[in-house]
Amino acid sequence: MFAQAKAVLFGDRGPLAPKGPTFRELTVQALSSIEHGYDLLAPKFDVTPFRTPDRLLDAVTGTLRPLGPFTAGVDVCCGTGAGMRVLRPLCTERITGVDFSAGMLAAARQSDAGAPPPSAEWVRADARALPFDEAFDLAVSFGAFGHFLPAERPGLFAGVHRALRPGGVFAFPVGAPQTLRDPLYWTLLGFDAVMRVRNLVWRPPFVMYYRTFPLGGVREDLTGAGFSVRLLPLEEFGRRADGSPNWRLVVARKE
């Protein structure tokens, strides 16, 4: 469902790649809080499969381009700044990355040094309390929604709505739901089960679930926040046997 859900997107990147985090480092991260865990992972994040692949970022850029032009854009939960690859060619004046991990923002600043204009601004903030009012024409987010419980989605979407100017667009990719015959279905189900047990017996909690972001509920919460919603296929990733796209771009517009 998220950018890291389909292994076909990742190429040869893996969590235990030569330059990636070790098993011990991943274990320490998993037993930390979300913020501290990402602070620890930040220096090696871009060589893990958790970093949104360029192929998906480029597909989103191409799908959003006809919806512009955009003046200012924000990447919500920007991590190490991969989403700037989408915002930079679409926004004419300024782009902003927001994350609550200081380590991830430091890595983003370093990797963005020397990038072409517009220059990026980096803001440390909780996505559930974005410090912006009608500041952007475009908001994007990649691979971060598993860190929010379903009860937090309305507030999260309301904050993005407040940060956008009238007519502004909030966009993010979603993968098609897996079938029972898809090994990925059972992999993600097992991962979520392990995380639920971990959070029952260990503190602080580490909220990261793959199966808590169903498209029907997400559309309802976006509509409740004041967005009109449509789905655009990302044709680069093909279609399933029933003709439905493997990946869609959710495009929510502030009325």
N, C-alpha and C positions, 0 to 999 in steps of 0.2 A: 504493500500500500504506500510505502514511503519511497524516497529516492533510492534507498539502499536495499529495497526488497528483492529485486531481481538480479541474480548473480550475473546475468548476461550483460548488465550495464557496467560491471566493474573492471573488465579486463583481467589483468593478473594481480590486482591489488588484493591484499588479504590482511587480517588483523595480526598475523604472525609473519608477515613479510620481513625480509632482512632488515629493513630500516624502520619497520613498524614497531608497535609496542609489544613487549614480551607478554607471555601468559601471566606472569606475576604482576606486571603493570596493569593488565586488564582486570585482574582479580582485585587489586587495590582500588582501582577506579570503581568497580562494581560495588564495593563495600563502603564507598564514600557517599557524601551528599552529591546531588546533581552538579552543583556549582563547583565544589572542590574536585569532583571526579573529572570534569572537563578542564579545569585548570591543570590537572596532572597530565591529561591526554593531549592537550593543545599542541605541544612541540612535534608530535608525531601524527596528529589527526589526519593530515592530508595524504598520508600513505596507508590509511585504513579504508575499508569499504564503506565506512560511515560518511565519508565526504561525498557529497552529491557529484556524480560523474558529469564530465563536460558534455557528453552526448545528450543527457537530459536537459542540462542548462541551455544548450544551443537550441534544442527543440522548443523549449519554452520561449526563448527569445524570438524565434521566428514566428511563433503563434501570436505573441503579444504585439509584434511590430505594427501590424495593420490597425491595432486599436489605439495607437498613439496619435499625435506626439505627446510625450510626457516631459514635464519640466523637472520635477524632483521626485526621487524614488527612495524607498526604504526597504531593506531586507530585515525582516523580523526574525529574531533568533539566528543571526548571521553566522555564528561560529567563526571559522577562520576566513570568511569572506568569499566563499565560492559564488554566492548569489550576485556579487558585484559584476560577474561575467554577464549576467542578464541585464542589470540596471545600467551599466556604463554605456552601451551602444543605444539605449532607448531614451535616456534622460539627458536633457540638454544643459542643465545648470548645476545640479548637485545630487549626490547620492549619499545615503546614510546607512550604516550597519548598526544594528542594535543587538546586544547580547548581555547576559548577566554574568558571564564568566570573564574575569579579567585576563586570564591566561589565553582564552580564545581570541579576545580582542587584540592582545599583544601580538599573537601570531598573525592575525589579519593585517595589522598595521605593517608588519615586517614583509609579508608576502605582497602587499599592495604597493610597496615603495617603488616608485618609478613607473607606475601604471599610467596610461594615457588619461587625459581629462575626460569627464570632470573628476576632480579630486574627491576622495572619499572622506567622510566624517564618521567617526566611531563613537558610539554612545553606550555607556554601560547602564543598563536598565532592565527591569523585569518586564517581560512581554505582557504580563497581566496588568501592568500599570504603565503603559507607554506615556512618556512625558511630552506629547505632541498634540496640537490642536490645529486641524486643517492645514497641515504643513506639506503634504505630499499629493502627487497625482497618481502614484503607483506604489503599491506595496506587494512584496513577494515573500514567500517563505518556503524552505526546502527541508524536509526530513525531520522537523522538530515537533510535530504535533503529538507524537507519542509521549512527550514529557508533560502533557496536560491531561488531567482527568476529565471525563465527559462533563462533569458539573462545572468545570472551569471554562469550557468553550464559550458560553455566552458572554462572559466578561472579557475574554481574550478578543473575540470578534468585535465587541462593542468598542474596545480600545483602538483597534485598527480602524474601525469606522470613524471614530473621532479624529484620528490622525490624518485621514484623507480629506481632501477638498471635495466639494460637491462634484459629482461625476467621476471621482477617482476610482481606480480599479485595484482590487485585492485579488491576487492570482497565486495558485499553487497547484502542483501536479498531484494526481492520485492514480494508483494502479488499479486495475480491475480486481475484484475479489477473487480469491483462489477457490477452486473446487476441492471437494473432498479427495479427489484422485491426484491432486497436486501435492508433491512432497513439501512444498513451501507452506501449504496450509498447516500441516502438522508441525513443521519447524517453528512457525510463528506462534501457534497455539501452545507448544511446549515452552517456548521462551517466556510467554506471558505468564504461564503457570509457575515457572521457576521464579519470576520476578515477584509474583504475588506472595509466594512462600517467603522469599527473602525479606519482603517488606513487613511481613507479619512477625518475623523473629529478629530483625536487625534494624537498628537505628543509627544514623538518620535514614529515612527512606530514599530510595532512588526510583523515581517515577519514570518508567520507560516501557510502554506497552505498544504492541503492533496492531492489536485487534480492538481498539477502543475508539476508532475514528471511522465509523460507517458513513457512507456517503449520504444516506437518507437523513440521519441525524445531523450531520454537518450542514446540509442544505437548509434544514429547518432552523438551526441556530444562526446561520448567516442571514436568513430572511428575518428572523426575529431581531437581529441587530440593525436592520434597516437596509440590507443589501438586496438587489435583484441578482439572481444567479443563473448562469448558463454554463454548459459544459462544452468544451471544444476538444475534438480528438487530437492526439499527438500521433499523426499518421506515421511518423518515422519508426514507431515501434509495432506497427502492424495491427492486425485484428484477430480476435478469437474465432473459433469455428462458427459461433452464432452471429458473427458480423460485428459484434461490439468491439470497440477499441481496447487494446491492452493498457493504454495509458490515456488519461484525459487531463486537460487543464481546467480547473475550476476558476471561473472568471466571475467575481462578485463586484458589482458596481454600486457605488454609493449614490442613491437617488437624490 
